[in-house]
Amino acid sequence: MSGFRDVHPDELARWRDAAVPHVLLDVRESDELALARLEGALHIPMGQVAQRIDELPAETTVVVMCHHGGRSARVARFLAARRESATIYNLVGGIDAYARTVDPSIGRYA
């Protein structure tokens, strides 16, 4: 696979509801995670992804998430270049969009 794909919050919510196999990778910093989080996400801050890439299953779908989608897009690009057997997605709009459109109980922050 060359590159990564986008997934929108409503589609990710459907995957989660239907238990579609995937790993949700949260690349935000720990202080951000304390403000808003999606249960079941694997937390690896963006700056640690290269060193901890082996924590991600090699042949699986990975959805990368950050606050608004910028950092996660960079990580998704990085993973797609190194994990050709995996399907990599970027969560469009990040956890902020997920909180606004899917689950308003999730905290939002600036």
Secondary structure, DSSP 8 states (H G I E B T S, - for coil): --S-EEE-HHHHHHHHHTT---EEEE-S-HHHHHH---TT-EE--GGGHHHHGGGS-TTSEEEEE-SSSHHHHHHHHHHHHH-TTSEEEEETTHHHHHHHHT-TTS----
